[in-house]
C-alpha cells in the first residue's frame, strides 16, 4: 500500500503493536515500510511477531507499507495504516 500520510515514530510503533491482533488483521508474518514523518524526515520500520524496529530513514518518493501473512484482513490493515481503525 502506498500512502501520502505523515506519521510520528510513536504512531508507527503503536500500529505495529496492533498487528498482534490476529482476529482483526490476520496472521502477520512480516511487515516493513517507509513513510514520511511529521517532522519532515522519513521513518523506516520492520516487524516480525513479537519484535518491531522503527528508525529514521532516507527520503523516498511516497510512503509504503508491505504486510506479509496468511488470511490477511486487508481492509482492516488499510484502515489501520490510514488511521481509520
C-alpha positions as CSV (number, residue, x, y, z in Angstrom):
1,X,0.0,0.0,0.0
2,X,1.2,3.5,-0.8
3,X,0.3,6.5,1.4
4,X,1.0,10.2,1.4
5,X,0.1,10.3,5.1
6,X,2.7,11.6,7.5
7,X,3.3,9.8,10.8
8,X,5.3,10.0,14.1
9,X,7.5,7.3,15.3
10,X,5.1,6.7,18.2
11,X,2.2,6.2,15.8
12,X,4.1,3.6,13.8
13,X,5.2,1.8,16.9
14,X,1.5,1.7,18.1
15,X,0.4,0.4,14.7
16,X,3.0,-2.3,14.7
17,X,2.0,-3.3,18.2
18,X,-1.6,-3.7,17.0
19,X,-0.5,-6.2,14.3
20,X,-0.5,-8.8,17.1
21,X,-4.4,-8.7,17.0
22,X,-4.8,-11.8,14.8
23,X,-8.6,-11.7,14.8
24,X,-8.6,-8.1,13.4
25,X,-5.7,-8.3,11.0
26,X,-5.0,-12.0,10.2
27,X,-1.7,-13.8,10.8
28,X,1.1,-11.3,10.2
29,X,4.4,-12.9,9.4
30,X,6.3,-9.7,8.4
31,X,5.7,-6.1,7.8
32,X,8.0,-3.4,6.6
33,X,7.9,0.1,5.1
34,X,9.0,3.6,4.8
35,X,6.7,6.6,5.4
36,X,7.0,10.4,5.6
37,X,7.4,11.7,9.2
38,X,5.5,14.7,10.6
39,X,8.8,16.4,11.3
40,X,9.8,16.4,7.6
41,X,12.0,13.3,7.7
42,X,11.2,9.7,6.9
43,X,10.6,6.7,9.1
44,X,11.6,3.1,8.2
45,X,10.2,0.1,10.0
46,X,10.4,-3.7,10.2
47,X,8.1,-6.1,12.1
48,X,8.0,-9.8,12.8
49,X,5.7,-11.2,15.5
50,X,6.9,-10.1,18.9
51,X,9.6,-7.7,17.6
52,X,9.4,-4.3,15.9
53,X,12.1,-1.9,14.8
54,X,11.3,1.7,14.0
55,X,14.1,4.1,12.9
56,X,14.8,7.3,10.9
57,X,15.1,6.6,7.2
58,X,16.2,8.0,3.9
59,X,13.9,10.0,1.7
60,X,11.6,8.2,-0.8
61,X,9.0,9.3,-3.3
62,X,6.0,8.2,-1.3
63,X,5.2,6.2,1.9
64,X,4.9,2.4,1.5
65,X,3.7,-0.4,3.7
66,X,4.1,-4.1,2.9
67,X,2.5,-6.8,5.1
68,X,3.0,-10.5,4.5
69,X,1.0,-13.1,6.2
70,X,-1.9,-15.6,6.0
71,X,-5.7,-14.9,6.0
72,X,-5.0,-11.2,6.0
73,X,-7.8,-8.8,6.6
74,X,-6.7,-6.3,4.0
75,X,-9.5,-3.8,4.6
76,X,-8.6,-3.6,8.4
77,X,-4.9,-3.3,7.6
78,X,-5.6,-0.4,5.2
79,X,-7.8,1.3,7.8
80,X,-5.1,0.9,10.5
81,X,-2.4,2.5,8.3
82,X,-4.7,5.2,7.2
83,X,-5.6,6.0,10.8
84,X,-9.2,4.9,10.5
85,X,-9.2,1.9,12.9
